[in-house]
Amino acid sequence: MTPLVQVENLEKRFDAVRALHGVSFEVEAGEWIAIMGPSGSGKTTLINILGGLDHPTSGRVVVDGMEIGELSERELTRYRSDKIGFVFQQFHLVPYLTALENVMLAQYFHSITDEKEAAEALRRVGLEDRLEHLPAQLSGGEQQRVAIARALINHPKLILADEPTGNLDEENEATILKLLHELHSAGHTILVVTHSQAIGNLADRRVELEHGRLARITLPVR
C-alpha cells in the first residue's frame, strides 16, 4: 500500500538559514509519529509544510496522494480543511464563541454545520457538559480538548499536533496523552511535534531531527 505521507529530500530555506535539509521519511496510515529534536532543529517547520501552512523550497511532500508543493493557495485551503486536523500549543479558540461554536467553526469551511455532530465530537473528548462554556470558563486542559474536537470534526486523514501539552500542567498533560492514545487506537494517523519523552514513548516511531537534518528514526522505549 502507498504510505499516507511521503517526504522526499525536503528542503526549506529562510534567506541564508536552512531550516530543513534533505529530510526523507514515510508514514503509514494509522501510525503515530513523534517528531523530536532540540529547539531550532526544524520540527515546527516540517509540520507546517505537511499542513500546507508553509511551502517547501525543494523536495516533495505527498499526503494522501496530493503533492503539497504543487497546490495553489485555494487548493491548499481546501487541503487543510479536508485532509488535516491541527492541534497547536496555543489553543487558538475564539474567545466569544462557546465550546460548541468553536468546534462548529471548522465546519463552516465546508458550508455545512451540524450541531449534533459537533456535540458528539465534544462528548468524545469528555466535554459533553461544557458545550455552552466560553474558553475563559474552561481550564487549559479543557480548552485543548475543545481544540482536539475541532481538529476531528471534519474527519481528517492526518492529525498534526505541535507541542499539544506544552502549556498544560501534569494532570492535564496526562488527560491529553490518554486522549491521543485513544485516537491512535481508533485508527487515526497522528504526527506530534514534542519535547516530551512521555509522548515520544507512546508513539510507534520517533523521527528525530538535528540542525534541520534527519538524524535518526527510532522505536520508542516501552
N, C-alpha and C positions, 0 to 999 in steps of 0.2 A: 504493500500500500504506500501511496505517496505521503510523506510527512505533512502534517498540518502547517508547520513553519519550516522554511528553508532559508538560512542566512549564508550567503556565499561571498567570501572575500570582501566583507563590508568595510568601507572607509567613510569617515566623517571628519572634515576639517572645518575649523573656525579660524579663518585667516591663516596664521602661521601655526596654530595649535592643531595637532592631530588627535582628536578625541577617540577615534576608533581606527584601528589599523589591521586589516586582513583578518577580520573575525569571521569564522565559519562554524556553524553547528546546525543541527536539525532537532525538531521537537515533534514527537508523535502525538496524535490526538489522544487526549486523556492523561497526558503526562503532567506532572507538577515539577517545574524547573525553578530552582533558586538561582538568581543572578547575583553573584557575590564579588567582593573585592574592596580594596581601600577606597577612601574618598578620592575623586578625581580619576578613577580607573575607567570611566565611560559607561557605567551601569545605566544611569538615567538617560543618557544619550541613546543608548541601544534600545531601551524600552520605548522612548519617544518615537524613534524611527519605526519600530514594529507597530506602534499605534497610529502611524500616519500623522503624528504631530510635528515631525521634522523630516527633512529629505536627506537621503544618503548622498555623499559626494560621489561615490562609485561603489561597485559591487551590486549584488542582488538580494532583495528580501521578498520572499514569496509567502503569502499567508492564504491558506485555503484556495490555492490556485491563482491568486491575484498578485502580480508583481507591483509592489508599492511604489517604486521609483517611476513607474510609467503612468501613474494615475494623475488626472487633472485635479485641481482644488475641489471642484464639485464632486468628482468621483471619490476623493479622499474623505469628504464629509459623509458621503453615503457609506463608504467602507467603515468609518469609525462608528456610525450609528448601527450598521447591520452586523458587523463582524466582531467588534471589540467592546469589552466591558472594562472601564477604567476604575481603579481604586487608588487614590492618592494619599500621601501622608497628611496633607491638608484636606479636610473633608469636602470642601467646595459645595456646601449646601447653601441654598438661597435662604437667607435669614427670615424673610417674611412669609415663606411657604411652610406648610405643615410637612411632617414626615411623608405622609401620603402624597402630597402635591409635589414634593421633591422627587419622589420615585416616578410619578406620572410625567414629570418634566422630560424624562428621557424618551417617553413615548411620543411626545409632540413632534419629534423629528420624523416620525412615520405617519404623522397626521391622523393617528389613531390613539385614543386614550381609553383605557379600560380600568376603571376604579377597582373593580373586583380583583383583577389580575395584580394590580399594584398592592392591594391589601394582602393578597396571598404572598407576594414577594416579601413583604414586611413580616408576615407571620412566619415565613420560612427562616428568617433571621432572628426570631424570638421577640418581635416588637408589635405583636397584634394589639397590645394595649397602649400603644404610643402613636397611633395613626394621626391624631389631631394635634400632637405636640409640635411646637416650633423648635428649631435647632437649639436655641438658648435654653430650652426647658429639658434638654437631653444631656446625658453625660457624654464624655468623649467617646467611650466605647459604643454607646447607643448611636451617636452620630456616624461613627464609622460603619456600623451595621446598616444604617439607612443608605450610606454610600454604596455598600455592597449590594443591597437590594436594588438600588438604582442601576448598578452595573449589570445585574442579572435580568432586568425586566425585558430586554429585547432578545433574550436567548442567544448571547454572543457565542461565537466559535472559540474565542480566546479571551481569558480574563488577564489583564495586565495590572499588577499592583506594585506601586512604588513606595516602599517603606510603610506598609499599611498599619504597622503597630508603633511607628516612630514617635507618635505623640501620646501614647497611651501608658497608663500605669500597668503594673504587673498583672493585676486581676483582669483588666480589660484586654490586655495582650493575650492572656490565656483564652478568653472568650473568642477573640478573633481567630486565634490559631485553631481552636476547635471547629469554628465555622469553616475555615479554609479546608481543613481536613475532611469535613463532611461534604463540601462541594467537590473535592477531588474524588472522594469515594463514590459520588454520584455520577462521575464521568467527565467533569469539567476539565478543560485544559487551562493550566494556570502558570503564568510566569511572574515571579515575585522578585523585585529588587529588595535586598535586605542586607543589613549588617548582623542580623540576629542568627546566632548559631542554632537556636531552637527551631526557627523556621527552616533554616538550611538542612537540619537533620530530619525534618518531616518530608522534604521533597524527594522525588525519585532520583534526580540528579542535580548537581551543582555546577553551573557554568561560572568559572572564576576568571575575572579579568584583572589585568595588571597593566597600568600605563597604556590603556586602550587596546591591548592585545589579549587574545585568548590565552590565558596561562595554562589552564587545565580544565578538564571535565571530570568530576569525581562523583563517587557514590557516597551518600551521607553515612555518618557513623550512627548506627542504631543502638 
